[in-house]
C-alpha cells in the first residue's frame, strides 16, 4: 500500500492551511458564497440540501485499519456518527459544520488522506477493481498504475480546469469489476500475442443525461506508454472539448461529434509528442510505486476447519456462498462486507461498524480494506481458517447480511434526502425493495440481480447499467420513477432500455416485484440469471408483466 512521501505530506498540509484561511474568510464575511464556492469545491466540500457535505478521497478504494479508524473518529466527532461510501470509492460526511472542516482535513492528513480533487472540473479520484491484488482472474495488480495516475493528475497545471469533470477507472482482470466502459477513460489490462501485459484503452464512456458506452481507442497499449497516452487524451479533450454547454462538455460528446477514427488520429499524433517529453521517467516512478504494493506474506495453515464449519452451519454457508470470492491463493478468500442490511441505507456505515471492520482487517486481513463502487467494504485477504471468526464478528456488528450480488444489494445515490440536485428519493425506494423481497423470502431464489437507483438524471446511482435501473424524476411536482432493463456494467457493458411510462412512489416497489415474478416464471432453469433470461427472451414479456396491471401500456 502506498504511503505518503515528504512531498505528499507537505503538499497536503499546505492545501489544508490554504483552505483553513479561506474558510475563516467565508465565516467572517470577507468571501461571499459565490466567491467561496470554487475554493470549497477544489477541496471536496459541497453545499447540499441541509448542510455542507465533505467528500473524502479513497484512492482506488484502498485503505488500512488506521485510516478506517480515523474515518470513524471523524464521523463521531464532527458528523452524526456515520459515513456514506460512494460509487466513486470515496466516503462522504453529510453533516459537518463549516468551521470544523479545517480540523477534519487536518485529521485526514494525519493518516495520509485528503479531499483534493473529489470535486471540480479536474481528474477525479481514480477508481479500480475492488478485488485488485487478490482476484484469482487477475493478470496484474492495477493499483500501482492507479497510484501513478493519481500522482500525475493531482494539481496537474494543465488539467485543473477541464471542460467538465473527468473520471478514470482501471482493472487488471478480464472480468470487469470497475465499470471501465462507463468512464471517460477506462483501462482494462489485457495480454498481447506474446503474452505481455498492457491495456485496452476505452474512451468516451459515461452515464448521466446522455449515457454512452465507451469506445476502444487502442486495443493494446504497452504499460510503458500508458501515462503519455492518457496525457495525450486529456490534452486533446482539454483543447477540443466543448465549453459552451456543460451538458455537452464531457469527452463522450467529443467522441460522438468528432467520430472515433478522426479523434484517434488526433490522439495518436499528440501521443508521439507526449511520449518524447516523458522520456521514461514515469516508468522509474512506477517501479518505485510497485514496491509499495508487494503482496502480503500469506500464511500457511490447514483449511479443513473451514470446510467442516461450512457443512455444519447453514447461516454461515449462506453468507459464504454470496459474500466470498475466489482468491489467487487457494487457502484464502476475498470477503465482501455488505453495507446493505435489509432496510438500511445502502453504503452507510456507523463509526462503530468502521472500527469493527478496521479490527478485522488488522487481525485477519493483513491490514487491508477496499471500498467497492457497489458501496460495500472488502477484506481482500482472509485465510479460510479465519472465516468463521470473521463472520461471527460481522454478525455481532450487523454486517453479516448474506446478499452480495442479490436483489437487496442495491446501489443508490443519496437522492432527495441529501442532494441539492436530486428530484426524487432514492434511499427509501432501496430500503423498501430490500425489505419487500426479504419478507417474501425470494432473493436467494431469484439469484444474481443488480438493481441501481438514481434520484436524478445525473445517474450517480449508475441506474443505466443496472439489470433493473430506476431513475427518479420530478413530474409536475410529483416523484415519478422510470424503469430500465438490461443494463450491464461489466466487460459486456450495455445501457438499459426504458420500459415505458414511469411509476409513482407508491407504485415503484410493486412494479419491481412484477418484473421479478415474471423472470421466475419464464427463466429456463434456476441457474439462468435475470440478465441471461432477458437477453434470451427480450423485453416484451417483462413489459407485459410490468404494465398489464396498471393499464399503462395503452396510455403510452
N, C-alpha and C positions, 0 to 999 in steps of 0.2 A: 504494500500500500504506500502511496506517495506521501511523503512528509514535507512540510514547509522548509525551504531553504531560508537563509538570512534575507535574501532578496524578497521572497514571498512575504515574510514577516514584516519587513519594513514597508513594503508596498501596501499591505492591508492596513497596517496601523496608520499610515499616512491618510488613507481614504477614510478611516474611522474619524480621525482628527478633523479632516476637512468637513465631513458631513455633520459632525458634532457642532461645529461653528455655524453651519447652515441651519441646523435645527434651532440653535439658540436665536438666530436672527429671525427665523419664522415665528417663534414664540413671542419675541418682543415686538413683532410687527414691522421689522426692518425689511422683511421679504413678504410680498403678497403670496397668496396661494398659487396664482399663475406663475409667478417667478420661482416659487419653490418646487412646483410640480416636476420640471425636468431634472432638478437636482435630486429629489427623492426617488424618482424612477431609476436614476442611474445607480441607486443603492438599494433597489428591490423593495421600496416602500410604496404601497398603493393606498388610495383613499377609497374604501368600499362603502357599502350602504350605511353601516352603523359605526364604523371605526376604521382606523388605519389597519392595513394588513402588511406584514413583513414576510417576503418570500426568501427563504434561505437556500442557497445552492448546496446540493449534494452531488458533486461532480460524478458523472457516470454511475450514480446510485450507490457509491461505495463509502462506507464509514466503519468506525470501530466502536468499541464499548465506551471509550472516553468521550467521543463525540456524541453518541446517543445519550449518555448521562447528562451532558451539558444541555442538550435539547430539552431533556426532561426538566432540568433546573430552570431553564428559561420559561418553559410552559407554566411552571408553578409560580415563579417569582413575578413575571411580568405579563402573563396571559391568564387564561381561565383554567389552567391545569391540563391542557391537551394541545396537540398539534395535528395538522392535517397534511398527510402525504399525498403528493400530486402525480398527475400523469407525466410530468417532466422530471420525475425522480427528485423533486425538491420537497421541502416542508414549509408550510405556511402557518404563521401565527396570526390569528384573526382579530385579536383584541389588544394589541399593545398601545400604550399611551405615547404620544409623540415625544414627550420629554424623556421617556425611558429608552427610546430607540438607540441613542448613542451607547448606553450601557449594555444593551443587548448585543450590539455589533462588537463591542469590546470583549464581551464574554465569548462570542463566537470566535473572535480572533485568538483567544486564549487556547483554543483547541484546533486551530488551523481551519477555521470555517469563515464564511463571509456571505454577503448577499449581492455581490457585484455581478452585474450583467444578468440578473434574473428578471430584468425588465428592459424596456427601451428598444430602439431600432439598431440592434447590435447582434452579435453571435451569442445566443442564449446558452444555458447550461447544456453541455454535450452529454447526450444520453447513450446508454449502452445496454446490451443484453444483461439482464439481472442475474443470469447464471454464469456470467463471464468468469473464466478461470477455473470453473468447476464442471461445466457441462460435458457429458460423455461424447456429444456430437461435435465438439468444438475443434476447429482447425488450429486456432491460436487465440490466446487471451487478447481481446481487443483493447483492454483498458490502458496499456501503455500508449497506444496511439491516441486514445481519447484524452489522456493527460497531455500529450504533445499538442493536440488541438486546443485544449484548454489554455495552456501556457501561451501559445501563439496568438490566440484570439483575444485574450484578456487585455483590455486597454489598447488594442491594436489601433494606431492613429488613423489608419485609412478606413476602418470598418466600425467606427463608433456611431456614425450617423448614416446608416444604410437606408434605402427606400422604406423598408419595413423590417420587423424582427426576422431573425434567421436562425433556423434550427437544424442541427446535425445529429444524426443517430448512427451508431456503429454496432455491428455484430461480427463475431468471429466464427459463427456457425452457419451451415447451410439452412438450418431451420431458423427462420427469422423471428426472434422474440423481442426485437427492438422497434418494430413497426417502421423499418427503414424506408419503405416506399411511400410513406405519408410525411416525409420530411423534405425540407428544402434541399439538403444533401443527405443521401443515405449511402452508407458504406457497408458492403457485405463481403466478408472475406471469402475468397474462392482460391482454387489452385489452377495453375495453367497446365499445359500439356506435359511440362517437365516436372510437375508436382510442386512447383514453387508457390508459396502463398502470396497473394496480392489482393486487390479489391475490385469488386464490381462497383462502379460509381453511378449512383442514381441521382438525378436532378429533377426538381420541379414537383415534388410531391407536396401535398398539403390538404387540409380539411377546410373548415370554415364555410363561408357562403359560396365558395367555388371549389368544391372538393375535386382533387385530381390525384391520380396515381402517378408516382414519379417515373421518369423515363431513363433508361440506361444510356449514359453518355460515354462510358468506357466499359467494355466487357471485362478487361483485365488491366489493372494499373499496378505496377510493381510498388511494393511498400516504400521503397526509396524515393518514389516520385509523388507520394501522397500529399505531403504538405504543399509543395509548389503547385500541384494541380488544384487543390482546394483553394489556394490563394488566387489562382487564375479564375476559378469560377466566381469567387467573391468579387474580384476586381471587375470582371465583366458585368456582373449584376449591379454593382455599385455605380458603374458608368452608364449602363443601358436601361436599368430598371426604372419603371415609371414612378414619378413623384407627384403627378398631377391629381391622382386619385388613390387614396390609401387602400381602397378595396381592390385595386388592380396593381398594387405595388409589390406583391410577392414575386419571387423568382418563378413560380409556376406560370404566372401570366406572361412573363418574358419568354419562357419556353413555348408557351402556346402561341403567342403573337409572332415570334421570330421564326419558329419552326425548329425542330430538334437538330436537323442536319446543319443548317446555317449557323445555329448557335454553337454546335460542336466545333465547327471550323474556327469560330472566333475564340473559343476557349482554348483549343489546341494551339493556336497562334500565340495567345497570351501565355500559355504554359511554357512554351520554349523560352520565353523571356524570363519568367519567374524561376524556372529550374536553374538557369545560369546564375541568377542572383543568389540562390541559396548555397550553392557550392558544397553541399553535403554536410553543412553544419547541423542541420536538423537531425540527420542520422546519428551524429555523435551524441546529441542530446537524447535522442530516443534510446540509444544503447544504455545511457546512464539511467534513464527512467525505468527501463525494463528490469534493471537490477532490483528496483524497489517493489516489483510485482512478482518476485520469485514465489513459487508455490509454497504453502506451509509444509512443515515436517509432519507428514501423515504418519500416524501411529499404527502399529500392527497389533491387532487383538482379535480374539475369536468373535464371530458374529452369530453363533448358534443361539445365544440367549435372545437375540432379536427375533429370529425365526420362531422360537418357542412362544414368545410373547405375542407375536403376530397371529399365530394359530389360536392362542388361548383367549385373547381379549378382542371381542368384536368392535368395541368402541375404538380401540387403538387401531385395529385393522382398517376400519372405515377411514380414519384420519390418514393412515399410511397410504392407502390406495389413492387418495385425492391430493394430499399435500406434500408428498415426496416425489422427487425426480431423480433420475439416474445420474450418478456422479461418475467422473472419469476414473476414480479409484473404486473398485468393486466393493471395498469394505466400508465405503462412505455413502451418504445420501445428501441430496440438496433438500432442505426443509423450507417450504413456503409457509409463513405465518399469516393466516388470514386476518385481515382487519375488516372483515365483513360478517361479523356475528349477525344472525338474523335480527333485523330491526335496528341495527346500529347504523351510524353514519359511515358510509364507505370511505376508508382512508384515514379515519380519525384514530389516534392512539392517546391514551392518557399518559401523564408523566409516570405513573407507577408502572404501566404497561411497558413504557420505553425502558425503564430500569430493569424490568424482568428480562426483556429481550437483550439488553446490554449484558446482564449477568450470564445469560445462557450462551451468548457469543463468547464471552471471556472464558467460561468454564468448559464448554463443549464444542465451540465452533472456531477455534484458532483465532479468536478475537476479530472476526469479520462479520459484517452485516451488509445487506444490499437492500435498496428500495427499488421496487419494480414499478414500471409505468402503469401497472394494473392496480396500484395503490395498496400493495402488500409489502411485507418485510421478509427478507430471505436470510436464512443461515446457510451459507453455501457449502460449508464443510463440516458435517456431523458424522462421527463414526456410528455405524449401525448399532453397536452395543450401547450407545448413549441415548438412542431414540426414545425408549420408554421413559427415561427420566426427563428428557426434554418435553415430551408430550404431557407428562404429569404436571410439570411446572407451568406449561402453557394453559392447561385446563384450569388450573387454580387461578390464573390471571384473566380468564375469559378470552383466551387467544387460541383455543384449540378447535375452532369450528372446522369441520371436515367438508369444505365446499369449494376448494380451489378449482377453478375452471368450470364450476357448475352454475346453475341459473342465479343463485344468490351472490355469486362473486362478481358483483356489478361494479363497473366503472361509472362514477357520477361526478360531475363538477359541483361546486358549492351552490350553484343556482341562485335563485332569488332570496335564499336565506342569508346570503352574504354579499353576492357580487352586484355591483352597480350597473353592470352591462346586461345582466340576466333579465329575461322576460317571462320566465316561468320557474316553478320549483323543480328541483332535481332530487334532492335528498329524500323528501317524503315519498316520492314515487319509488325510488330504490328500496326504501325501507318497507313499503307496503308489498312490493313484488316479492322480496325475500321472505317476509312474514307469511304471505299467502301460500307460497309453494312449500314452505316448511310445515305449515298447518295441513296442507294437502298430502304431505309426505311423498312428494313426487320428484324432488330434484335429483335424487340418485337414479331413479328410473329414467328420467329424461337424459341424464348424462351430460357430456360436454356441450355447453351452450353459453355464448358470451353476449350479455346484454350491456349496452353502453348508453348512457343518458347525458344529454346536454341541455342546459337551461336557456340557451340562446344560439343564434346562428354561428357564433364563433367556434363552436364544436370542441370546447376544452374537454368534454367527456368522450370524444372520439366516436360519436354515435354513427358516423358514416361507415366505420369499419366494424361495427357490431354485427354479429349474426342477426340479432334483433337490435335495431337502433331506435332510440326515442329522442325526438327533438321537441323541446317545449318552446312555444311561441305565444305572443300576445295577439289575440284576435278581438279587436274592439273592446279591450279591457278585460278579456276573459282568457284564462290559460287554455291553450289548445295544444295537443300533443300529436305530432306526426310520427308514423312508424315507417322504418325502412327495414328491408330484409335482404340477407345475403352479403352483408359486408364482411370483409376479411382483412385483418392486419398482418398476416404472415407473409411468407415468400410467395403465396398465391393471392396476393392482395387484390381486393375488389371494393368498389364503392357500393353500398347498399342501395337498393331500388325502392323508391317511395311507393307505398301500397295504395294510397288514395287519401280521402279526406281524413282530417285529424280527429282526435277524441278529446272530450272534456276531461278535467282532472279526475272526476269520479268514474270515468269510463275506461281509463287507460289500463288499469290493472286487469279488469275482466277481459279487455281486448287481448292483452298478452297471454292470458290463460287460454283463450280460444285458439290462438296460434299454436301454443304448446300442445294442447289436446289434439289438434289436427295433425301435428307431427307424430304423436304417439300412435295415431290411427293408421297413418299411411307409410311409416317407415317400413322398410323391407324386413328388418330384423333388429333386435335390441342393440346390436353393435353399430348400426348405421346412425351416424351422428345427425344432428339437426341440419348442419350445413351440407352434408352429403345428400341428405334427403331432398333438401331444397334444390340443390343443383341437379338432382336426378329428375324430379317431377315438375320443376318450375314453380312460379309464384301463384299460379291460378288457384290451386286447392287452398292455399293459405289465405288468399284474398277472399275466397268464398266463405271460409270459416270466419274470417275477421269481420265481414260486413253483413252477412246474411241476417244476423240477429238485430242489427241496427237499421237495416234498410238503407244504408248509406251509399251503396254502390250505385243504385239508380239515381240518387240525388246528385252524385258526382257528374 
